[in-house]
């Protein structure tokens, strides 16, 4: 037998990836610093949450796959976005940023009682409304105490990391709306073509509210949904004045305050209609909360009036999509 020479293995420094040190406790040599690695892991990966429409499909697929991989790798070490718990992670692929207890607290709307506003129980408002400019509203969740707290963290306390969570909730509501629309179209014998959703329209906020929060939550929800379902987002609506917080007002006060509250920019509306040069157009107006529907209806009314002024022959269908239904 020929004796093979023994080669002494070279000691390679071990750099702990993410938080696996708690699983594989291998010590680093004293000469190796982990600070640069720790700092790089502490920074979010430079993958945009919302991808521009013009990115090629193959590159978009690669970026999405990388993002999902990062989420899976960091799921066991990152804390829950709501409570900070690191012991229990949600197994739902869309809501891996939540722990299981917080995920179970999401008050999903699974049954709709009012076909117009999407309320899960008896609705006293819609039967007495005769001027609705939209066909229906659909919301993802009930606006209960838990959702109110989560939205307050996002809108007033700067917890912007919650944006993807709310975006996924809205995406679920959109998918439910699309499922509802398909049977209606199939039952309509005169419909020869299935009309898709043509654009998303975010409800604008006043300049005072924008200065206070530094962002429009409806616009961010719409941008997230636009990227998820590949529908263009058009900022055609403008707010004519600051109306104050609607949550403290009665139904009558809301109706008075929203009269002529919005206007549709003529040039931007024309651009939208030119991009969707057809006789039938479907639009979704996006907002965060649906209460009495006065804000949504005022926005839909102004948009429908401007579209009909420019294109009288166009058949317009307007839908409302909101994160929460109070």
N, C-alpha and C positions, 0 to 999 in steps of 0.2 A: 504493500500500500504506500502510495506517495503522500507524504505529509504536506498538507497545504499550509502556507504561511498564515499566521493569524494577524488580521488587520484590526487595529484598535478603533472602535467606532468613535466618530467625532461627536462630541456633545453639542447638540443643536439647541439653541434657546427656544423655549416653549412660550408662545404668546397665547394667552387664554382668549378664545373667541367668544364674544358677547358675554354671557354669564354662566358658561359651562364650568367655571371653576368650582361652583358649588356641587357639581356632579362628578367631575374628574379633578380632584385636588392635587395638581402637579405644581410644585413650587418653581418659580423662575430663578435663574442665577442672579446673584446680587448685582452683577455688572449690567444687567439688562433692565432698562427702564420701561415700564408699562404706561407711563403717562401719555405719550403721544397716541398710543393705541386707545387708551381709555377716552381721550378727548375726541378722537375720530369716531368712536362708537357712540359717544354721548350726543354727537351732532346728528340730526336727521339726514338720511341718505338723500342726495340731491335728485330725487325723482318727483316730478310735479304731481300734486294731487289731481289737478285738472289738466289734461293734455289738450293743446291747441288742435283745432279741427284739421289744420293743414299737415299735420304729421303723417307720414306714410303709414299704411295699415300694418306692414310688417314690423316697422320700428315701434308702433303703438303696442303691438302684441308683445314684443320683447320687453318694453318698459313695464307693461302691466304684469308680466310674469315675474320680472325682477322685484317689483313692489310686493307682490304676493309672497314671494320667497322671503323677503326681508321681514314681512309681518309674521310669517310662520317661525322664522328663526328667533325673533325677538319676543314672541308671545309669552314664553315662559319666564322672561326676566323683566318685562316692562310691567308697570303697575296699571291697574284699571283706571281708565280716564275719569271715572266718576268718584270712586271711593278710595283709590290708591291701593286696593287689595292686590297682592301678588300670589295668593294661595290657590285661587280657582279661576281658570280661564274659560270663557265661553267657547263651546265647540262649534258655534255657528260661524261659517267662513266670513260672513259679512260683518260680524260684530265681535271679532276676536280681540278688539281693544277693550272689551268689557269683561268683568268677572261674571261668573254664572249667576250669582244673586242679583246683580244689577241688570243683567240681560233679562232675567225673569220678571223684573219690575216694569218692563216696557208695556204700556197698556194698549196693545194693538187693537185696532177696530176690525173685528172679524165678522160682524153682522151689521148690515145697514138697514135702518128702519125708514128713513126719509130718502127717497131716490134723488131729490133735488140737492139737498145740502150735505148728504152723507152722514147724518146724525144716527148714532146707534140706538137711539130711543125716540119716543114720540117728539115731534117737532111742532111747536106752536107758531113758528115764524113763517114757514114756507106756504101753508095753506092760505094765508092772508096777503101774500105778496103776488102782485099781478104784473110787476114791471121787471121781472128778472131778465137780464141781458145775457145770461149764461145758461147752459143746459144743465150742468150739475157740478157739484164740488165733491171731491174725494180727498179724505185725509188719512194719514197713516196711523195716528194714535189719538187717544183721548187726551184732552188738555187737563190732566189731573194735577195734583200737588207735586208728584214726582217730576213730570215733564216741565211744569212751571219752574221748579228748582233747577233743572238741567238747562233750560233755556236762559234762565237768569245768569247762570255761570258763563254761558256763551256770550250773551248780549251785553251784560253789564259788568262782568268781572274779568273779561279778557281771556277766557279759556277757549281760545280759537282752535285748539286741538279737537274740540267736539264737532267741528264742521263736517268731517267725513261721516261721523255717526249719524247726524241728522240728515245728511245727504243720502245715506243708505236707507234710512226710514222713508224719505220721500220717494226714492226709487221703488220701494215696495208698493207705495200708494199708486205710483204711475203704472206699474205692472198690473195692479188690480183694475185700474181704469181701462187699460187696453183690453183686458180680458172681457170686461163688460161691453165694450164697444163692438167687439167682433161679432158676438151673437146678434146684436141689433142690426148690424149691416147684413148679415147672412139672412135674416128674416125679411129684410126689405127687398121685395121682388124687383123693384124699379132700380135698385142700385147695381150697376154693372161693374163698377170699380171700387175696390176697398180703399178709401181715402186715409192715408196715414196722418199722424200729427205733423204739421208743417213747421211749427216754431214754438218756442217757449218765451213768454213775456213776463219778466219780473215786475212786481208791484214796486214803484219807486217810493223812497222816503223823502221827507223834507230836508232841506239843507241844514236846518237846526238839528234834526235827528242824526244826520250823517256826520255832522261835526262832533256830536256827543259820543257816538259809538265808533266813528271812523270806518264804518262799513255798513252795507245794506244787507241784512240777513236774507231777504228774499232773493236778491241778486246772487248771493253765494250759493244758496240752495239751487237756484236755477242753473248756475254755471256747473255745479257738480252733476246735476241730472243731465244736462246737455252733453257732458263728456261721457257719462255712463251709457246713455241710450242713443248717442249720436244724432241729436236734434239741435239745430241752430238756436242760439239765444239772441233775441233782438231786444234792444233797449229803446223801445219806441214810446213808452209812457213817461209823462212828466207830472209832477205834483205841483199844483198851483199855489198851495199855501201850507203852512204848518197847522195841523189840526189838534196837536196835543195827544196825550196817551188815551187811546180808546178804551182801555181796560177799566177805567174808572167811570165810564159814562153809561147812561141808560140807553135802551134801544132807540127811543125817540131822539135823544141827543146825538147818537151815532148817525142816524138817518139825516138829520139836519146838517151835521158837520161834513158829511161826505158828498153833499150836493155840489156838483161842479168842482169836485176836489182834484180831478185828473183831466189831463188833456193828452191827446196823441200827437206827437210831433209829425207834421205833414210830410217832411222830407224823409224821415226815417220810416214812416208808414209806407210811403211810395217805394222805398228801397225794398222793404219786406214784400210788398205785392209784386214788384218786378222780379224778385228772386223766386217767388212762387207764382209764376204766371199761369194761373188756372182758374177755372170757374167755381171751384169749391175749395175753401180753405178752412183748415182746422187749427186752432191755436189754444194753447194752455197758458193761463195766467197763474203765476207761481207766487205764493205768499207763505208766511210762517204759521199764522193762526187764523182759523175761521170761527167767528163768534156769531154775529147776526147776519153776516153776509153783506153788510152795507158797503164796506170798503171794496170787496171783490166786485159787487154789482156796479158801483160807481166807476171802477176801472174798466170793467167790461163794456159798460154803456159808452164811455168816451172812445174806446177803441173801435167798437162796432160802428159808431157814428162816423168816424173818420174814414174807415174802410169803405163804407157805403157811399160817402161823399165822393171818394176818388174812383171807386169801382161799383157803381150801382148794381151791376149784373152779377157780382160775385156773391155766392152763397156762403155765409160765414157761420161757423160753429165755434163757440167759445166754451171752454171748460176751465174750472178752477181746480188747482192742485195745491193742497196745503199740508204742512207737517202735522198740525194738531187741530182737532175739532173740540171746541169748548162746549 
